[in-house]
């Protein structure tokens, strides 16, 4: 009778080591403590290393924990929670819907792009950098960009073959895995609980900004900034612009149409919808405060997110009594809002509409103390008004009363909780 050597049992999860690594991560990144303690570890032999789902469960390979040094495990804790705080699963879903992308290959590309966004902030300063992490320079790209920007700048190929092992879970790209426990599984966080964690982390960063990296401070400012109802109106206006006949439609052979299967021997292109071009006219007259200009920059950042991170589709036109240089959006905080004189936003309208191609959506951020164009612009227009007690204003004299925004514009008050 032939005897076989006994099978070696897979090691049990070393929970003490895993939680010690989390404490080390908290010590190195105290501003992420709330989020790190909110992650629920779940042992799984199906996970290659560590991975997260959108419900804030952290799936952990017992073999990986046993073989990985404590300091490196601490870095992985920070890496995985960064995916969740930055909402990479939600953003990955949006990109997939807008660009018609699906399947493991495209989700791997999303995971790589998400890693490029966060890894510069994860490692260093007490957390050693592993040799196999993904960095933008590995793909010949610059650092400091968003996941959506990286996605547009690389494709899978020979230079990414060494990354096929990468799998940070559905919390990094939105595609559910076999090991996911799903929305009804144990220990998952609800939508409200996840939002509360993000808010508390942002609140902590805002309270002690000097101890956190610049990109985390920017993230916290965006999270902590109260949501503006006018953004919903902007989103509706942009959806209408895209849905309009001949607007935002483009045929591409990059992803053949599904009906190609019914036409043997022919490859039919699929219809893709591209986000609309948005031009933002910002009132920089003397009646607009520095605080309101800062708020305008936050709104510009929100507009960039609304078009799927396509900053190349967003332009900013500062305007007081005359329009100033048009700025393509790279980073909102880098846009110079020059001005300080009187107010006549008609010049800003003209400058924005003179762009080629013409914008699909025009957003105007102003205190309303301006004259308005006599005719309706050839695109959707949203006006965000900075609140003013009483609408009368002394622009040219005691009798001056500014025109109200025209009826063809969708108007809301920026900062008004009721929209």
C-alpha positions in Angstrom: 0.0 0.0 0.0 1.3 3.4 -1.0 1.4 5.9 1.7 1.2 9.6 1.1 2.7 12.3 3.3 0.1 14.1 5.4 -1.3 17.3 4.1 0.0 20.4 5.8 -2.9 22.3 7.2 -3.2 26.0 6.2 -2.3 28.2 9.1 -5.0 29.9 11.1 -5.2 33.6 11.0 -2.7 35.3 13.4 -5.2 37.9 14.6 -2.8 39.2 17.3 -0.2 40.0 14.6 -2.8 41.5 12.3 -4.2 43.8 15.0 -0.7 44.7 16.2 0.0 45.9 12.6 -3.2 48.0 12.7 -2.0 49.7 15.9 1.3 50.4 14.2 -0.6 51.9 11.3 -2.6 54.1 13.7 0.7 55.3 15.3 2.1 56.2 11.9 -1.1 57.7 10.5 -3.1 59.0 13.5 -5.4 61.1 11.3 -6.7 57.8 9.8 -7.4 56.1 13.2 -11.2 56.3 13.0 -11.2 54.6 9.6 -8.6 52.0 10.5 -10.6 50.9 13.6 -13.8 50.8 11.5 -12.4 48.1 9.2 -13.6 44.6 10.2 -11.0 41.8 9.5 -12.4 38.7 7.9 -10.1 35.6 7.4 -10.3 34.3 3.8 -8.2 31.7 2.0 -9.5 33.0 -1.4 -7.8 36.4 -1.0 -4.2 36.6 -2.3 -3.1 39.2 0.3 -5.5 41.7 1.8 -8.6 43.2 0.2 -11.6 45.3 1.1 -15.2 45.5 0.0 -17.5 48.6 -0.1 -19.0 47.6 3.2 -15.7 48.1 5.0 -14.8 44.5 5.5 -11.1 43.7 5.2 -10.5 40.2 3.8 -7.2 38.7 4.9 -5.2 35.7 3.8 -3.8 33.9 6.8 -0.8 32.7 4.8 0.0 36.3 3.8 -0.2 37.5 7.4 2.1 34.8 8.5 4.7 35.6 5.9 4.7 39.4 6.0 6.6 41.6 8.4 4.6 43.6 10.9 5.7 47.0 9.5 4.7 46.0 6.0 1.3 44.8 7.2 0.8 48.2 8.8 1.3 49.8 5.4 -1.2 47.5 3.8 -3.8 48.5 6.4 -3.3 52.1 5.4 -3.4 51.3 1.7 -6.7 49.4 1.9 -8.5 52.0 4.0 -7.3 54.7 1.6 -9.3 53.0 -1.2 -12.4 53.2 0.9 -12.0 56.7 2.1 -11.3 57.9 -1.5 -14.5 56.1 -2.6 -12.6 54.2 -5.3 -15.4 51.6 -5.6 -18.0 54.3 -6.3 -15.8 56.1 -8.7 -14.9 52.9 -10.5 -18.5 52.1 -11.0 -19.1 55.6 -12.5 -16.2 55.2 -14.9 -17.4 51.7 -15.9 -20.9 53.1 -16.6 -19.8 56.2 -18.5 -17.2 54.4 -20.7 -18.9 51.0 -21.1 -16.1 49.2 -19.4 -16.5 45.9 -17.6 -14.8 42.6 -16.9 -11.7 41.7 -14.8 -9.2 43.3 -17.2 -10.7 46.7 -17.0 -11.2 46.4 -13.2 -7.6 45.5 -12.9 -6.7 48.6 -14.8 -9.0 50.6 -12.4 -7.2 49.0 -9.4 -3.8 50.0 -10.8 -5.0 53.5 -11.4 -6.4 53.7 -7.8 -3.1 52.5 -6.4 -1.3 55.2 -8.4 -3.5 57.8 -6.7 -2.9 56.7 -3.1 0.5 55.0 -2.8 2.5 58.2 -2.7 0.7 59.1 0.5 0.6 55.6 2.0 4.3 54.8 2.4 7.2 56.6 4.0 7.3 58.4 7.4 7.3 55.2 9.4 5.8 52.8 6.9 8.4 51.0 4.8 7.7 50.9 1.0 7.5 47.3 -0.4 9.3 46.5 -3.6 6.2 45.5 -5.5 3.9 48.4 -4.9 2.4 50.3 -7.9 3.7 53.8 -8.5 2.9 56.2 -11.4 6.5 56.3 -12.6 6.3 52.5 -13.3 3.9 53.4 -16.0 5.8 56.5 -17.2 3.2 58.8 -15.6 3.5 61.8 -13.3 2.4 61.6 -9.6 -0.4 63.6 -7.9 -3.2 62.8 -10.4 -6.6 61.2 -9.7 -7.6 57.6 -10.5 -9.7 58.8 -13.4 -6.8 60.7 -15.0 -4.5 57.7 -14.7 -7.1 55.5 -16.4 -7.1 57.7 -19.5 -3.3 57.6 -19.7 -2.4 53.9 -19.8 -3.6 50.5 -21.1 -2.8 47.0 -20.0 0.2 45.6 -21.8 3.7 44.2 -21.4 4.6 46.8 -18.8 1.7 45.7 -16.6 2.1 41.9 -16.8 3.9 41.8 -13.4 0.7 43.3 -11.8 -1.8 40.6 -12.7 -1.6 39.4 -9.0 -3.0 42.8 -7.9 -6.4 42.5 -6.2 -7.4 45.0 -3.5 -11.0 43.8 -3.8 -14.3 45.3 -4.7 -13.6 48.2 -2.4 -10.9 49.4 -4.8 -12.7 49.0 -8.2 -16.4 48.2 -7.6 -16.4 44.7 -9.1 -17.8 42.1 -6.6 -15.6 39.1 -5.8 -16.6 35.5 -5.0 -15.4 36.0 -1.4 -17.5 39.1 -0.8 -20.1 38.7 1.9 -22.4 41.3 0.2 -24.7 43.9 1.7 -26.5 41.3 3.9 -23.4 39.6 5.3 -22.1 40.0 8.8 -20.1 43.0 10.1 -20.7 45.3 7.2 -21.2 49.1 7.7 -24.3 50.8 6.5 -24.3 53.8 4.1 -24.8 56.1 7.1 -22.0 54.5 9.1 -19.6 54.7 6.2 -20.4 58.4 5.7 -20.0 59.0 9.4 -16.5 57.4 9.3 -15.4 59.6 6.4 -16.8 62.7 8.1 -15.0 62.0 11.4 -11.7 61.4 9.6 -12.1 64.6 7.6 -13.0 66.5 10.8 -9.9 65.3 12.5 -7.7 66.3 9.5 -9.3 69.7 9.3 -8.7 70.3 13.0 -5.0 69.5 12.8 -4.0 70.1 9.2 -0.3 70.6 9.8 0.2 66.9 10.6 -1.3 65.5 7.3 -0.1 65.4 3.7 -1.4 68.0 1.3 -3.6 65.6 -0.7 -5.3 64.3 2.5 -6.0 67.9 3.5 -7.5 68.6 0.1 -9.6 65.4 0.5 -10.8 66.5 4.0 -11.7 69.9 2.8 -13.9 68.5 0.0 -15.6 66.0 2.4 -16.0 68.6 5.2 -17.5 71.2 2.9 -21.3 71.0 3.2 -23.0 69.6 0.1 -24.7 72.1 -2.1 -28.1 71.3 -3.6 -27.2 73.3 -6.7 -24.8 70.4 -7.6 -27.9 68.2 -8.1 -29.2 70.8 -10.5 -25.9 70.9 -12.3 -25.9 67.1 -12.6 -29.4 67.2 -14.1 -28.4 69.9 -16.5 -25.4 68.0 -17.7 -27.4 64.8 -18.1 -29.9 66.7 -20.2 -27.0 68.1 -22.3 -25.6 64.7 -22.9 -28.9 63.1 -23.7 -29.7 65.8 -26.2 -29.6 64.8 -29.9 -26.1 64.9 -31.3 -24.5 65.9 -28.0 -21.9 63.7 -26.3 -22.3 60.8 -28.7 -19.3 59.1 -30.1 -18.8 55.7 -31.8 -15.8 53.6 -30.9 -14.3 50.3 -32.1 -12.4 50.0 -28.8 -15.4 48.1 -27.4 -17.5 46.5 -30.2 -21.2 46.7 -30.0 -23.1 43.7 -28.6 -25.1 43.4 -31.8 -21.9 42.5 -33.6 -22.6 38.8 -32.7 -25.7 38.9 -34.9 -23.7 40.0 -37.9 -21.0 37.4 -38.6 -17.8 38.7 -40.1 -18.6 42.3 -39.2 -17.4 44.4 -36.2 -19.8 47.1 -35.3 -18.8 50.1 -33.2 -20.5 50.8 -29.9 -22.0 54.2 -28.9 -20.2 55.9 -26.1 -21.4 59.0 -24.3 -18.7 61.5 -23.2 -19.2 63.9 -20.4 -20.1 67.4 -21.4 -17.7 70.4 -21.6 -18.3 72.8 -18.7 -17.3 76.4 -18.5 -17.4 78.1 -15.1 -17.7 81.9 -14.9 -16.5 83.1 -11.5 -17.5 86.6 -10.3 -14.3 88.1 -9.0 -15.6 91.6 -8.4 -14.9 93.6 -5.3 -18.3 92.7 -3.8 -17.3 89.0 -3.6 -15.4 88.0 -0.5 -12.2 85.9 -0.3 -14.2 83.2 1.6 -16.7 83.1 -1.3 -13.9 82.8 -3.8 -12.5 79.9 -1.8 -16.0 78.3 -1.9 -16.1 78.8 -5.7 -12.9 76.8 -6.0 -14.4 74.0 -4.0 -17.4 74.1 -6.3 -15.1 73.9 -9.3 -13.6 70.8 -7.8 -17.1 69.3 -7.4 -17.8 70.1 -11.1 -14.6 68.2 -12.1 -15.8 65.2 -10.2 -19.3 65.5 -11.8 -17.7 65.0 -15.2 -15.9 61.9 -14.1 -12.6 63.6 -13.2 -12.1 64.9 -16.8 -10.4 68.2 -15.9 -9.6 68.8 -19.5 -13.4 69.3 -20.0 -13.6 72.1 -17.4 -12.5 75.7 -18.0 -12.7 78.6 -15.6 -13.3 82.3 -16.6 -12.6 84.9 -13.9 -14.7 88.0 -14.5 -15.4 91.3 -12.8 -16.2 94.2 -15.2 -14.1 92.4 -17.9 -13.3 88.8 -18.6 -9.8 87.6 -17.8 -7.7 84.7 -19.1 -9.5 81.4 -19.6 -7.9 78.6 -17.4 -8.1 74.9 -18.2 -8.5 73.1 -14.9 -5.4 71.3 -13.7 -6.0 71.8 -9.9 -8.7 74.0 -8.6 -6.4 75.7 -6.0 -4.0 76.6 -8.9 -6.6 78.7 -10.7 -5.8 82.5 -10.2 -9.1 84.3 -9.6 -8.0 87.8 -10.5 -10.3 90.8 -10.5 -11.6 93.1 -7.7 -13.3 95.8 -9.8 -17.0 96.4 -10.8 -19.3 93.7 -12.0 -20.5 92.9 -15.6 -20.6 89.2 -16.2 -21.8 89.7 -19.8 -18.1 89.8 -20.7 -17.6 86.4 -19.0 -20.5 84.9 -20.8 -19.1 86.1 -24.1 -15.6 84.8 -23.4 -16.9 81.4 -22.3 -19.2 81.0 -25.3 -16.4 82.0 -27.7 -14.5 78.8 -26.9 -14.2 76.1 -29.5 -15.8 73.7 -29.1 -18.6 75.6 -27.3 -19.4 74.4 -23.8 -22.3 72.1 -23.2 -23.0 73.5 -19.8 -22.3 77.0 -18.4 -22.0 77.5 -14.7 -22.0 81.0 -13.2 -20.9 81.6 -9.6 -21.8 85.2 -8.5 -23.4 87.4 -5.8 -26.0 88.4 -8.5 -24.9 92.1 -8.6 -24.4 92.1 -12.4 -26.1 92.7 -15.7 -27.1 89.6 -17.6 -27.0 88.8 -21.3 -30.0 89.9 -23.3 -30.3 86.6 -25.2 -30.3 83.0 -24.0 -26.9 81.2 -24.4 -26.9 78.1 -26.7 -26.2 75.8 -23.8 -27.6 74.8 -20.4 -26.9 77.5 -17.8 -26.8 77.1 -14.0 -26.4 80.1 -11.7 -25.1 79.6 -8.2 -25.8 82.8 -6.1 -23.7 83.6 -3.1 -26.3 84.7 -0.4 -26.8 88.4 0.2 -29.1 89.9 2.9 -31.4 92.0 0.7 -30.8 92.2 -3.0 -30.3 95.9 -3.5 -26.7 96.9 -4.2 -24.8 100.2 -4.6 -23.0 99.4 -7.8 -23.1 102.8 -9.6 -25.2 104.8 -7.3 -27.9 104.8 -4.7 -30.6 103.9 -7.2 -28.9 100.9 -8.7 -30.7 97.6 -8.3 -29.1 94.5 -10.0 -31.0 92.5 -12.5 -32.3 89.2 -11.3 -31.0 86.1 -13.1 -33.0 85.5 -16.3 -35.6 82.8 -16.5 -33.6 80.6 -18.8 -31.1 80.0 -16.1 -31.4 77.4 -13.3 -30.8 79.4 -10.1 -30.0 78.2 -6.6 -28.3 79.8 -3.6 -24.8 78.4 -2.9 -24.8 77.4 0.8 -28.6 77.3 1.2 -29.5 74.0 2.8 -32.9 74.1 1.1 -31.4 74.8 -2.4 
